[in-house]
Amino acid sequence: MSFGNNLGNSYQLSVISYQESVISYQIFYPHTPHPTSCSPLWD
């Protein structure tokens, strides 16, 4: 049970860090197209 919770928490943290990296990427390169416009994470 605790293993599943740890797995879910680490997955959420990885998704959050991924979104933060994409946001910082957009800030540094605002004129490039969105790299993950078709990703289900952004639905």
C-alpha distance matrix in Angstrom:
0.0 3.8 5.4 5.3 6.5 8.8 10.0 10.9 12.6 14.5 15.5 16.9 18.6 20.2 21.4 22.9 24.6 25.9 27.3 28.9 30.5 31.8 33.3 34.9 36.2 37.8 39.3 40.9 41.9 42.6 45.0 42.8 41.0 37.3 35.5 32.6 34.4 33.0 29.4 26.9 25.5 28.7 29.0
3.8 0.0 3.8 5.4 5.0 6.1 8.5 9.8 10.4 12.2 14.1 15.3 16.4 18.2 19.9 21.0 22.4 24.1 25.7 26.8 28.4 30.1 31.4 32.7 34.3 36.1 37.3 38.8 40.1 40.9 43.5 41.4 39.9 36.3 34.5 31.8 33.9 32.8 29.1 26.9 25.0 28.2 29.0
5.4 3.8 0.0 3.8 5.4 5.1 6.1 8.6 9.9 10.5 12.2 14.3 15.3 16.4 18.3 19.9 21.0 22.3 24.3 25.6 26.8 28.5 30.2 31.4 32.6 34.6 36.1 37.3 38.4 39.4 41.8 39.5 38.0 34.5 32.3 29.7 32.1 30.9 27.1 25.2 23.5 26.9 27.9
5.3 5.4 3.8 0.0 3.8 5.4 5.0 6.1 8.6 9.9 10.5 12.3 14.2 15.2 16.5 18.3 19.9 20.9 22.5 24.3 25.6 26.9 28.5 30.2 31.3 32.9 34.6 36.1 37.0 37.7 40.0 37.6 35.9 32.3 30.3 27.4 29.5 28.1 24.4 22.2 20.7 24.1 24.7
6.5 5.0 5.4 3.8 0.0 3.8 5.4 5.1 6.1 8.6 9.8 10.6 12.2 14.2 15.3 16.5 18.3 19.8 21.1 22.5 24.2 25.7 26.9 28.5 30.0 31.6 32.9 34.6 35.8 36.4 38.9 36.9 35.3 31.6 30.0 27.2 29.1 28.2 24.5 22.2 20.2 23.3 24.0
8.8 6.1 5.1 5.4 3.8 0.0 3.8 5.5 5.1 6.1 8.5 9.9 10.5 12.2 14.2 15.2 16.3 18.1 19.9 20.9 22.3 24.2 25.6 26.8 28.2 30.2 31.4 32.7 34.1 35.0 37.6 35.5 34.3 30.7 28.8 26.4 28.7 28.0 24.3 22.5 20.2 23.4 24.7
10.0 8.5 6.1 5.0 5.4 3.8 0.0 3.8 5.5 5.2 6.1 8.7 9.9 10.5 12.3 14.2 15.3 16.3 18.4 19.9 21.0 22.5 24.3 25.7 26.7 28.6 30.2 31.5 32.4 33.4 35.7 33.4 31.9 28.4 26.3 23.7 26.1 25.1 21.3 19.7 17.7 21.2 22.5
10.9 9.8 8.6 6.1 5.1 5.5 3.8 0.0 3.8 5.5 5.0 6.2 8.6 9.8 10.5 12.3 14.2 15.2 16.5 18.3 19.9 21.0 22.5 24.3 25.5 27.0 28.6 30.3 31.2 31.8 34.1 32.0 30.3 26.6 24.9 22.1 24.1 23.2 19.4 17.4 15.2 18.5 19.5
12.6 10.4 9.9 8.6 6.1 5.1 5.5 3.8 0.0 3.8 5.4 5.1 6.2 8.6 9.9 10.5 12.2 14.1 15.3 16.4 18.3 19.9 21.0 22.5 24.1 25.7 26.9 28.6 29.9 30.6 33.2 31.3 30.1 26.4 24.9 22.4 24.6 24.2 20.5 18.8 16.0 18.9 20.4
14.5 12.2 10.5 9.9 8.6 6.1 5.2 5.5 3.8 0.0 3.8 5.5 5.0 6.1 8.6 9.8 10.4 12.1 14.2 15.2 16.3 18.2 19.8 20.9 22.2 24.2 25.6 26.8 28.0 29.1 31.7 29.6 28.5 25.0 23.1 20.9 23.5 23.3 19.5 18.4 15.7 18.8 20.8
15.5 14.1 12.2 10.5 9.8 8.5 6.1 5.0 5.4 3.8 0.0 3.8 5.4 5.1 6.2 8.6 9.9 10.4 12.3 14.2 15.2 16.4 18.3 19.9 20.8 22.5 24.3 25.7 26.5 27.4 29.7 27.4 25.9 22.3 20.4 17.9 20.3 19.8 16.0 14.7 12.2 15.5 17.4
16.9 15.3 14.3 12.3 10.6 9.9 8.7 6.2 5.1 5.5 3.8 0.0 3.8 5.4 5.1 6.1 8.6 9.7 10.5 12.2 14.2 15.3 16.4 18.3 19.7 21.0 22.5 24.4 25.4 25.8 28.4 26.5 25.1 21.4 20.1 17.5 19.5 19.4 15.8 14.3 11.2 13.9 15.8
18.6 16.4 15.3 14.2 12.2 10.5 9.9 8.6 6.2 5.0 5.4 3.8 0.0 3.8 5.4 5.0 6.1 8.4 9.9 10.5 12.2 14.2 15.2 16.4 18.1 19.9 21.0 22.5 23.9 24.8 27.5 25.8 24.9 21.4 20.0 18.1 20.5 20.9 17.3 16.6 13.2 15.6 18.1
20.2 18.2 16.4 15.2 14.2 12.2 10.5 9.8 8.6 6.1 5.1 5.4 3.8 0.0 3.8 5.4 5.1 6.0 8.6 9.8 10.4 12.2 14.1 15.2 16.2 18.3 19.9 20.9 22.0 23.2 25.6 23.5 22.6 19.2 17.3 15.5 18.3 18.6 15.0 14.8 11.8 14.5 17.2
21.4 19.9 18.3 16.5 15.3 14.2 12.3 10.5 9.9 8.6 6.2 5.1 5.4 3.8 0.0 3.8 5.5 5.0 6.1 8.6 9.8 10.5 12.2 14.2 15.1 16.5 18.4 20.0 20.6 21.3 23.6 21.6 20.2 16.6 15.1 12.8 15.2 15.5 11.9 11.5 8.2 10.7 13.5
22.9 21.0 19.9 18.3 16.5 15.2 14.2 12.3 10.5 9.8 8.6 6.1 5.0 5.4 3.8 0.0 3.8 5.4 5.1 6.2 8.6 9.9 10.5 12.3 14.1 15.3 16.5 18.4 19.7 20.1 22.9 21.4 20.5 17.0 16.1 14.3 16.4 17.5 14.2 13.9 10.2 11.7 14.6
24.6 22.4 21.0 19.9 18.3 16.3 15.3 14.2 12.2 10.4 9.9 8.6 6.1 5.1 5.5 3.8 0.0 3.8 5.5 5.0 6.1 8.6 9.8 10.5 12.1 14.2 15.2 16.4 18.0 19.1 21.9 20.3 19.9 16.7 15.5 14.4 17.2 18.5 15.4 15.9 12.4 13.8 17.2
25.9 24.1 22.3 20.9 19.8 18.1 16.3 15.2 14.1 12.1 10.4 9.7 8.4 6.0 5.0 5.4 3.8 0.0 3.8 5.4 5.1 6.2 8.6 9.9 10.4 12.4 14.3 15.4 16.1 17.2 19.7 17.6 16.9 13.6 11.9 10.8 13.8 15.0 12.0 13.1 9.9 11.4 14.9
27.3 25.7 24.3 22.5 21.1 19.9 18.4 16.5 15.3 14.2 12.3 10.5 9.9 8.6 6.1 5.1 5.5 3.8 0.0 3.8 5.4 5.0 6.1 8.6 9.6 10.5 12.3 14.3 15.0 15.3 17.9 16.3 15.4 11.9 11.3 9.9 12.1 13.9 11.2 12.1 8.7 9.0 12.7
28.9 26.8 25.6 24.3 22.5 20.9 19.9 18.3 16.4 15.2 14.2 12.2 10.5 9.8 8.6 6.2 5.0 5.4 3.8 0.0 3.8 5.4 5.0 6.1 8.4 9.8 10.5 12.4 14.0 14.6 17.7 16.6 16.6 13.6 13.3 12.8 15.0 17.2 14.9 15.9 12.4 12.5 16.1
30.5 28.4 26.8 25.6 24.2 22.3 21.0 19.9 18.3 16.3 15.2 14.2 12.2 10.4 9.8 8.6 6.1 5.1 5.4 3.8 0.0 3.8 5.4 5.1 6.0 8.6 9.8 10.5 11.9 13.4 16.2 14.7 15.0 12.4 11.4 11.7 14.5 16.8 14.6 16.5 13.4 13.7 17.5
31.8 30.1 28.5 26.9 25.7 24.2 22.5 21.0 19.9 18.2 16.4 15.3 14.2 12.2 10.5 9.9 8.6 6.2 5.0 5.4 3.8 0.0 3.8 5.5 4.9 6.2 8.6 9.9 10.2 11.0 13.5 11.7 11.5 8.6 8.1 8.5 10.9 13.5 11.9 14.1 11.5 11.0 14.8
33.3 31.4 30.2 28.5 26.9 25.6 24.3 22.5 21.0 19.8 18.3 16.4 15.2 14.1 12.2 10.5 9.8 8.6 6.1 5.0 5.4 3.8 0.0 3.8 5.3 5.1 6.3 8.8 9.8 9.7 12.9 12.2 12.4 9.8 10.6 11.0 12.5 15.6 14.2 16.0 13.2 11.9 15.5
34.9 32.7 31.4 30.2 28.5 26.8 25.7 24.3 22.5 20.9 19.9 18.3 16.4 15.2 14.2 12.3 10.5 9.9 8.6 6.1 5.1 5.5 3.8 0.0 3.8 5.4 4.9 6.3 8.4 9.5 12.9 12.5 13.7 11.9 12.3 13.5 15.5 18.5 17.2 19.3 16.4 15.5 19.2
36.2 34.3 32.6 31.3 30.0 28.2 26.7 25.5 24.1 22.2 20.8 19.7 18.1 16.2 15.1 14.1 12.1 10.4 9.6 8.4 6.0 4.9 5.3 3.8 0.0 3.8 5.4 5.3 5.9 7.8 10.5 9.3 10.7 9.3 9.4 11.4 13.5 16.6 15.8 18.5 16.2 15.3 18.9
37.8 36.1 34.6 32.9 31.6 30.2 28.6 27.0 25.7 24.2 22.5 21.0 19.9 18.3 16.5 15.3 14.2 12.4 10.5 9.8 8.6 6.2 5.1 5.4 3.8 0.0 3.8 5.5 5.0 4.9 7.9 7.6 8.7 7.6 9.1 11.1 12.1 15.7 15.5 18.1 16.0 14.2 17.6
39.3 37.3 36.1 34.6 32.9 31.4 30.2 28.6 26.9 25.6 24.3 22.5 21.0 19.9 18.4 16.5 15.2 14.3 12.3 10.5 9.8 8.6 6.3 4.9 5.4 3.8 0.0 3.8 5.6 5.4 9.2 10.1 12.0 11.3 12.9 14.8 15.8 19.4 19.0 21.3 18.9 17.1 20.4
40.9 38.8 37.3 36.1 34.6 32.7 31.5 30.3 28.6 26.8 25.7 24.4 22.5 20.9 20.0 18.4 16.4 15.4 14.3 12.4 10.5 9.9 8.8 6.3 5.3 5.5 3.8 0.0 3.8 6.1 9.0 9.6 12.3 12.4 13.3 15.9 17.3 20.8 20.5 23.2 21.0 19.6 23.0
41.9 40.1 38.4 37.0 35.8 34.1 32.4 31.2 29.9 28.0 26.5 25.4 23.9 22.0 20.6 19.7 18.0 16.1 15.0 14.0 11.9 10.2 9.8 8.4 5.9 5.0 5.6 3.8 0.0 3.8 5.7 5.9 9.0 9.8 11.0 14.1 15.2 18.6 18.9 22.0 20.3 18.7 21.9
42.6 40.9 39.4 37.7 36.4 35.0 33.4 31.8 30.6 29.1 27.4 25.8 24.8 23.2 21.3 20.1 19.1 17.2 15.3 14.6 13.4 11.0 9.7 9.5 7.8 4.9 5.4 6.1 3.8 0.0 3.8 5.7 8.1 9.1 11.5 14.1 14.2 18.0 18.7 21.5 19.9 17.6 20.5
45.0 43.5 41.8 40.0 38.9 37.6 35.7 34.1 33.2 31.7 29.7 28.4 27.5 25.6 23.6 22.9 21.9 19.7 17.9 17.7 16.2 13.5 12.9 12.9 10.5 7.9 9.2 9.0 5.7 3.8 0.0 3.8 6.6 9.1 11.5 14.5 14.3 17.8 19.2 22.3 21.4 19.0 21.6
42.8 41.4 39.5 37.6 36.9 35.5 33.4 32.0 31.3 29.6 27.4 26.5 25.8 23.5 21.6 21.4 20.3 17.6 16.3 16.6 14.7 11.7 12.2 12.5 9.3 7.6 10.1 9.6 5.9 5.7 3.8 0.0 3.8 6.5 8.2 11.6 11.8 15.0 16.4 19.8 19.1 17.2 19.9
41.0 39.9 38.0 35.9 35.3 34.3 31.9 30.3 30.1 28.5 25.9 25.1 24.9 22.6 20.2 20.5 19.9 16.9 15.4 16.6 15.0 11.5 12.4 13.7 10.7 8.7 12.0 12.3 9.0 8.1 6.6 3.8 0.0 3.8 6.1 8.9 8.3 11.5 13.4 16.7 16.5 14.4 16.7
37.3 36.3 34.5 32.3 31.6 30.7 28.4 26.6 26.4 25.0 22.3 21.4 21.4 19.2 16.6 17.0 16.7 13.6 11.9 13.6 12.4 8.6 9.8 11.9 9.3 7.6 11.3 12.4 9.8 9.1 9.1 6.5 3.8 0.0 3.8 5.6 5.5 9.0 10.1 13.3 12.8 10.8 13.5
35.5 34.5 32.3 30.3 30.0 28.8 26.3 24.9 24.9 23.1 20.4 20.1 20.0 17.3 15.1 16.1 15.5 11.9 11.3 13.3 11.4 8.1 10.6 12.3 9.4 9.1 12.9 13.3 11.0 11.5 11.5 8.2 6.1 3.8 0.0 3.8 6.0 8.3 8.8 12.4 12.1 11.2 14.0
32.6 31.8 29.7 27.4 27.2 26.4 23.7 22.1 22.4 20.9 17.9 17.5 18.1 15.5 12.8 14.3 14.4 10.8 9.9 12.8 11.7 8.5 11.0 13.5 11.4 11.1 14.8 15.9 14.1 14.1 14.5 11.6 8.9 5.6 3.8 0.0 3.8 5.4 5.0 8.6 8.5 7.8 10.6
34.4 33.9 32.1 29.5 29.1 28.7 26.1 24.1 24.6 23.5 20.3 19.5 20.5 18.3 15.2 16.4 17.2 13.8 12.1 15.0 14.5 10.9 12.5 15.5 13.5 12.1 15.8 17.3 15.2 14.2 14.3 11.8 8.3 5.5 6.0 3.8 0.0 3.8 5.6 8.6 9.2 7.2 9.0
33.0 32.8 30.9 28.1 28.2 28.0 25.1 23.2 24.2 23.3 19.8 19.4 20.9 18.6 15.5 17.5 18.5 15.0 13.9 17.2 16.8 13.5 15.6 18.5 16.6 15.7 19.4 20.8 18.6 18.0 17.8 15.0 11.5 9.0 8.3 5.4 3.8 0.0 3.8 6.5 8.6 7.8 8.5
29.4 29.1 27.1 24.4 24.5 24.3 21.3 19.4 20.5 19.5 16.0 15.8 17.3 15.0 11.9 14.2 15.4 12.0 11.2 14.9 14.6 11.9 14.2 17.2 15.8 15.5 19.0 20.5 18.9 18.7 19.2 16.4 13.4 10.1 8.8 5.0 5.6 3.8 0.0 3.8 5.3 5.9 7.4
26.9 26.9 25.2 22.2 22.2 22.5 19.7 17.4 18.8 18.4 14.7 14.3 16.6 14.8 11.5 13.9 15.9 13.1 12.1 15.9 16.5 14.1 16.0 19.3 18.5 18.1 21.3 23.2 22.0 21.5 22.3 19.8 16.7 13.3 12.4 8.6 8.6 6.5 3.8 0.0 3.8 5.4 5.3
25.5 25.0 23.5 20.7 20.2 20.2 17.7 15.2 16.0 15.7 12.2 11.2 13.2 11.8 8.2 10.2 12.4 9.9 8.7 12.4 13.4 11.5 13.2 16.4 16.2 16.0 18.9 21.0 20.3 19.9 21.4 19.1 16.5 12.8 12.1 8.5 9.2 8.6 5.3 3.8 0.0 3.8 5.8
28.7 28.2 26.9 24.1 23.3 23.4 21.2 18.5 18.9 18.8 15.5 13.9 15.6 14.5 10.7 11.7 13.8 11.4 9.0 12.5 13.7 11.0 11.9 15.5 15.3 14.2 17.1 19.6 18.7 17.6 19.0 17.2 14.4 10.8 11.2 7.8 7.2 7.8 5.9 5.4 3.8 0.0 3.8
29.0 29.0 27.9 24.7 24.0 24.7 22.5 19.5 20.4 20.8 17.4 15.8 18.1 17.2 13.5 14.6 17.2 14.9 12.7 16.1 17.5 14.8 15.5 19.2 18.9 17.6 20.4 23.0 21.9 20.5 21.6 19.9 16.7 13.5 14.0 10.6 9.0 8.5 7.4 5.3 5.8 3.8 0.0
